[in-house]
């Protein structure tokens, strides 16, 4: 006995009972699919498409405001307000300034804001000119080249966290504090500086303290005296991870005192070159045959800049790669955190941190 076949489905008639699709409605649907997106930027269901994420080479200064004595905050965005690449607390942006100088500044805004990056720059009168150029040239409406974001100071989100910020060192630490609060971590932020007027984003820090009582401490030299590293680390209980960013004396003191604390880990970011460890004098030979002596207490970059102030550099810590040069002969003592094994084998060197053995001569392709 054969199984009965199911009845064949027949499309319903159109509005007038005709056994075919309604041509008038088909035409309206086609017109809507073409012209609604064209004139409204939306699809026919009213959904506006998300602008694509881009990796821009240039951003515009959309706003600029003073946030402390000699500190300006800049908001940077694309000209057409496109989505920017994501970033995490601790990340920084490379700025290529109009002069060609490249400088790195920590992102200090909200990672959830995908349409703008925020940085803050303190004017350094005795610096190399980068901060002065930012203060002088980067006004609202001006454009600046960028690279990044990149992160050499990542926030791991440990269960217990002590955040230490000295002055402008708050810039990478402030997003970490917000992240720690959002995650429900056991955290504490200490912001130190000469005076309250010198502390950037004091209003934001105050609001953070009001929302999270007992988790934010502000210490200024003129009110409380200069805190010792031991005093700062006393807030790190057993198993605490410490994140520290600030001037070199603060970082050196915290590193020296860390072993005596109960903290389990120390993460830090420097504003300037790390101190030279176990340096020995060596020589650089340039293409024109001249030889430059690198003393034990100076870097190859410092010596090259003394000979040619236009020598490019940025982080001075061995991770950005701006100062990379090719070595034609000689053995390099690599101390960077950037080059791959293949790049090193090919003769590349970051002259901001890498050195040579005592008495060695490195012949550079420069």
C-alpha positions as CSV (number, residue, x, y, z in Angstrom):
1,X,0.0,0.0,0.0
2,X,1.5,3.3,-1.0
3,X,1.9,6.2,1.4
4,X,-0.2,9.2,0.4
5,X,1.8,12.2,-0.7
6,X,1.5,15.5,1.2
7,X,-0.5,18.2,-0.6
8,X,1.7,20.6,-2.7
9,X,1.9,24.1,-1.1
10,X,0.6,26.8,-3.4
11,X,1.5,30.4,-2.9
12,X,-1.4,32.5,-1.7
13,X,-3.1,34.8,-4.3
14,X,-2.3,38.4,-4.4
15,X,-4.5,41.1,-2.9
16,X,-7.0,40.7,-5.8
17,X,-7.2,36.9,-5.7
18,X,-4.8,36.4,-8.6
19,X,-2.6,33.2,-8.2
20,X,0.7,35.2,-8.6
21,X,2.8,37.6,-6.4
22,X,1.5,41.1,-6.3
23,X,3.7,43.1,-8.8
24,X,2.9,46.4,-7.3
25,X,4.1,45.4,-3.8
26,X,7.2,43.8,-5.4
27,X,8.0,47.1,-7.0
28,X,7.5,49.1,-3.8
29,X,9.8,46.7,-1.9
30,X,12.5,47.0,-4.6
31,X,12.3,50.8,-4.4
32,X,12.5,50.8,-0.6
33,X,15.6,48.6,-0.6
34,X,17.4,50.9,-3.0
35,X,16.4,54.4,-2.0
36,X,15.8,54.3,1.8
37,X,19.5,53.5,2.5
38,X,20.6,56.0,-0.1
39,X,18.8,59.0,1.5
40,X,18.7,58.0,5.2
41,X,21.8,55.9,5.8
42,X,19.6,53.2,7.2
43,X,18.3,49.9,5.9
44,X,14.6,49.4,5.2
45,X,14.1,48.2,8.8
46,X,15.4,51.5,10.2
47,X,18.7,50.2,11.4
48,X,21.6,52.5,10.9
49,X,24.8,50.6,9.9
50,X,27.7,50.9,12.3
51,X,30.6,52.9,10.8
52,X,33.6,50.7,10.1
53,X,36.5,50.4,12.5
54,X,39.6,51.9,10.9
55,X,43.3,52.1,11.7
56,X,43.9,55.7,10.9
57,X,47.3,57.3,10.2
58,X,46.1,60.7,11.2
59,X,43.7,62.1,13.8
60,X,42.2,65.5,14.5
61,X,42.3,67.4,17.8
62,X,38.6,67.8,18.5
63,X,39.1,69.5,21.9
64,X,41.9,70.7,24.1
65,X,41.7,71.8,27.8
66,X,44.1,72.5,30.7
67,X,43.8,69.8,33.4
68,X,46.6,71.0,35.8
69,X,49.5,73.4,35.9
70,X,51.4,73.0,32.6
71,X,49.2,70.0,31.6
72,X,46.8,69.9,28.6
73,X,44.4,67.2,27.7
74,X,43.7,66.4,24.0
75,X,40.8,64.5,22.5
76,X,41.7,63.0,19.1
77,X,39.2,61.6,16.6
78,X,39.0,60.8,12.8
79,X,37.6,63.6,10.6
80,X,34.6,61.5,9.7
81,X,34.0,60.1,13.2
82,X,34.7,56.5,12.4
83,X,35.2,53.8,15.1
84,X,38.8,53.7,16.4
85,X,40.7,50.5,17.3
86,X,40.0,49.1,20.8
87,X,42.5,49.6,23.6
88,X,43.0,48.3,27.2
89,X,44.1,50.2,30.3
90,X,47.9,50.8,30.1
91,X,48.0,51.4,26.4
92,X,49.7,54.3,24.7
93,X,49.6,56.1,21.4
94,X,52.5,57.2,19.3
95,X,52.2,60.8,18.1
96,X,54.1,61.9,15.0
97,X,54.4,65.6,15.5
98,X,54.6,68.2,12.7
99,X,58.4,68.4,13.2
100,X,58.7,64.7,12.7
101,X,59.4,64.0,16.4
102,X,57.7,60.8,17.6
103,X,56.5,60.8,21.2
104,X,54.4,58.3,23.2
105,X,51.5,59.3,25.4
106,X,49.3,57.0,27.6
107,X,45.6,56.8,26.7
108,X,43.7,58.1,29.7
109,X,40.1,58.2,28.6
110,X,37.4,55.6,28.6
111,X,38.1,52.4,26.6
112,X,34.4,52.2,25.8
113,X,34.6,55.5,23.9
114,X,35.3,54.1,20.4
115,X,35.1,57.5,18.7
116,X,37.9,59.4,20.4
117,X,41.2,58.9,22.2
118,X,42.3,61.1,25.1
119,X,45.9,61.9,26.1
120,X,47.4,64.4,28.5
121,X,50.8,66.1,28.1
122,X,52.8,67.9,30.7
123,X,55.1,70.7,29.5
124,X,58.8,69.8,30.2
125,X,60.9,72.9,30.0
126,X,64.1,70.8,30.1
127,X,62.9,68.1,27.7
128,X,63.8,67.4,24.1
129,X,61.1,69.6,22.6
130,X,58.2,67.1,22.1
131,X,56.0,68.3,24.9
132,X,56.6,72.0,24.0
133,X,55.6,71.2,20.4
134,X,52.4,69.6,21.6
135,X,51.5,72.6,23.8
136,X,52.5,75.1,21.0
137,X,51.2,73.4,17.8
138,X,48.4,71.0,18.6
139,X,45.4,73.2,19.0
140,X,41.7,72.3,18.3
141,X,41.3,71.5,14.7
142,X,44.9,70.6,14.0
143,X,45.9,67.1,12.8
144,X,48.6,64.8,14.0
145,X,50.0,61.5,12.8
146,X,49.6,58.5,15.0
147,X,50.6,54.9,15.4
148,X,48.9,52.4,17.7
149,X,47.5,52.0,20.2
150,X,50.0,49.6,21.7
151,X,50.3,48.3,25.3
152,X,53.6,47.9,27.1
153,X,52.0,48.3,30.5
154,X,49.0,45.9,30.5
155,X,46.6,45.7,33.4
156,X,46.1,42.0,34.3
157,X,43.2,42.6,36.7
158,X,44.6,40.8,39.7
159,X,42.2,40.2,42.6
160,X,44.1,42.7,44.8
161,X,45.6,45.8,43.2
162,X,47.6,48.8,44.4
163,X,47.8,51.6,41.9
164,X,50.6,54.2,42.5
165,X,50.7,57.3,40.3
166,X,53.2,60.2,40.5
167,X,52.0,63.4,38.9
168,X,51.3,62.9,35.2
169,X,51.9,59.1,35.8
170,X,48.1,59.1,36.5
171,X,47.4,58.9,32.8
172,X,47.7,55.1,32.4
173,X,46.7,54.4,35.9
174,X,43.3,56.2,35.9
175,X,41.7,53.8,33.4
176,X,43.1,50.9,35.5
177,X,41.3,52.3,38.6
178,X,38.1,52.5,36.7
179,X,38.6,49.0,35.3
180,X,39.3,47.6,38.8
181,X,36.1,49.3,40.2
182,X,34.0,47.9,37.3
183,X,35.4,44.4,37.9
184,X,34.8,44.5,41.6
185,X,38.4,44.0,42.5
186,X,40.0,44.9,45.9
187,X,41.9,48.0,44.7
188,X,43.4,51.2,46.0
189,X,44.7,54.2,44.1
190,X,47.4,56.6,45.5
191,X,48.1,59.8,43.5
192,X,51.1,61.8,44.6
193,X,52.5,65.2,43.5
194,X,54.0,68.5,44.5
195,X,50.7,70.2,45.0
196,X,47.0,69.8,44.2
197,X,47.3,72.3,41.4
198,X,50.0,70.1,39.7
199,X,47.8,66.9,39.8
200,X,46.1,66.3,36.4
201,X,42.4,65.2,36.4
202,X,42.0,66.1,40.1
203,X,38.2,66.5,39.5
204,X,37.9,63.0,38.0
205,X,40.0,61.5,40.9
206,X,37.7,63.3,43.4
207,X,34.6,61.9,41.8
208,X,36.1,58.4,41.8
209,X,36.9,58.8,45.5
210,X,33.3,59.9,46.2
211,X,31.9,56.8,44.4
212,X,34.3,54.4,46.1
213,X,35.0,55.7,49.7
214,X,38.3,54.6,51.2
215,X,39.8,53.5,47.9
216,X,41.5,56.7,46.7
217,X,44.3,58.6,48.5
218,X,45.8,61.9,47.3
219,X,49.1,62.9,48.8
220,X,50.8,66.2,48.0
221,X,54.3,67.3,49.1
222,X,53.2,70.7,50.4
223,X,50.4,69.2,52.5
224,X,51.7,65.8,53.6
225,X,55.4,65.8,52.9
226,X,57.0,63.6,50.3
227,X,55.9,60.0,51.0
228,X,58.6,57.2,51.1
229,X,58.3,54.1,48.9
230,X,57.9,52.1,52.1
231,X,54.9,54.2,53.1
232,X,53.3,53.8,49.7
233,X,53.9,50.0,49.6
234,X,52.5,49.6,53.1
235,X,49.1,49.7,51.5
236,X,49.9,46.6,49.5
237,X,48.7,43.6,51.5
238,X,49.7,40.0,51.0
239,X,49.1,38.9,47.4
240,X,48.7,42.4,46.0
241,X,49.9,43.3,42.5
242,X,51.4,46.8,42.4
243,X,51.1,49.0,39.2
244,X,53.3,52.1,39.4
245,X,53.9,55.0,36.9
246,X,55.7,58.2,37.7
247,X,59.0,60.0,37.6
248,X,62.3,58.0,37.7
249,X,63.1,58.7,41.4
250,X,59.7,57.3,42.5
251,X,60.0,54.2,40.3
252,X,63.6,53.5,41.5
253,X,62.5,53.9,45.2
254,X,59.5,51.6,44.8
255,X,61.6,49.0,43.0
256,X,64.2,49.1,45.8
257,X,61.6,48.8,48.6
258,X,59.4,46.2,46.9
259,X,61.2,43.1,48.2
260,X,60.4,44.2,51.8
261,X,56.7,44.5,51.1
262,X,54.0,41.9,51.1
263,X,53.1,42.5,47.5
264,X,53.4,39.6,45.0
265,X,54.2,41.5,41.8
266,X,55.3,44.9,40.5
267,X,54.4,46.3,37.2
268,X,55.7,49.8,36.1
269,X,56.1,52.2,33.3
270,X,58.8,54.8,32.9
271,X,58.7,58.3,31.4
272,X,62.4,58.2,30.5
273,X,65.2,55.8,29.8
274,X,65.9,53.1,32.4
275,X,69.2,53.3,34.3
276,X,72.1,51.5,32.6
277,X,73.0,48.2,34.3
278,X,76.5,46.7,34.0
279,X,77.4,49.1,31.2
280,X,80.9,48.8,29.6
281,X,82.5,51.3,27.2
282,X,82.4,50.4,23.5
283,X,82.8,52.2,20.2
284,X,80.4,53.0,17.3
285,X,81.9,53.3,13.7
286,X,79.8,55.3,11.3
287,X,79.7,55.0,7.5
288,X,82.1,58.0,7.1
289,X,84.7,56.2,9.1
290,X,84.3,58.3,12.3
291,X,84.3,56.5,15.6
292,X,82.2,57.5,18.6
293,X,83.0,56.3,22.1
294,X,80.0,55.1,24.2
295,X,81.0,55.5,27.9
296,X,79.8,53.0,30.4
297,X,77.2,55.3,31.8
298,X,75.7,56.5,28.5
299,X,73.6,54.8,25.8
300,X,74.5,54.5,22.1
301,X,71.4,56.7,21.4
302,X,72.7,59.5,23.6
303,X,76.1,59.5,21.9
304,X,74.5,59.4,18.4
305,X,72.2,62.3,19.3
306,X,75.1,64.3,20.6
307,X,76.7,63.9,17.2
308,X,73.4,64.3,15.2
309,X,70.4,65.8,17.1
310,X,68.1,64.6,14.3
311,X,68.7,60.9,15.3
312,X,65.2,59.4,15.6
313,X,64.0,58.0,18.9
314,X,60.9,57.7,21.1
315,X,60.4,55.5,24.1
316,X,64.1,55.1,25.1
317,X,63.1,51.8,26.8
318,X,63.6,49.2,24.0
319,X,60.0,48.5,22.9
320,X,58.9,51.0,20.3
321,X,61.5,50.4,17.6
322,X,61.9,54.0,16.4
323,X,65.7,54.1,17.0
324,X,66.4,50.8,15.1
325,X,69.7,50.8,13.2
326,X,71.5,48.1,11.1
327,X,74.8,46.8,12.4
328,X,77.2,45.9,9.6
329,X,79.8,44.2,11.9
330,X,80.4,43.6,15.6
331,X,78.5,41.6,18.3
332,X,75.5,43.3,19.9
333,X,74.4,42.8,23.5
334,X,70.6,43.0,22.9
335,X,68.6,44.4,25.7
336,X,65.4,45.4,24.0
337,X,61.9,44.0,24.2
338,X,61.0,44.5,20.5
339,X,63.2,42.7,18.0
340,X,62.6,39.1,17.0
341,X,65.4,36.5,16.9
342,X,65.4,36.8,13.1
343,X,65.7,40.6,13.2
344,X,68.6,40.3,15.6
345,X,70.3,37.7,13.4
346,X,69.8,40.1,10.5
347,X,71.9,42.7,12.3
348,X,69.2,45.1,13.6
349,X,69.8,46.9,16.9
350,X,67.8,49.3,19.1
351,X,70.4,51.8,20.1
352,X,68.4,53.2,23.0
353,X,69.1,50.2,25.3
354,X,71.3,47.7,23.5
355,X,75.1,47.8,23.9
356,X,78.3,45.8,23.1
357,X,81.0,44.1,25.2
358,X,83.8,46.2,26.6
359,X,86.1,47.4,23.9
360,X,83.9,46.1,21.1
361,X,83.3,48.2,17.9
362,X,79.9,48.2,16.3
363,X,79.9,49.3,12.7
364,X,76.6,51.0,11.9
365,X,74.9,51.6,8.6
366,X,74.4,55.3,9.4
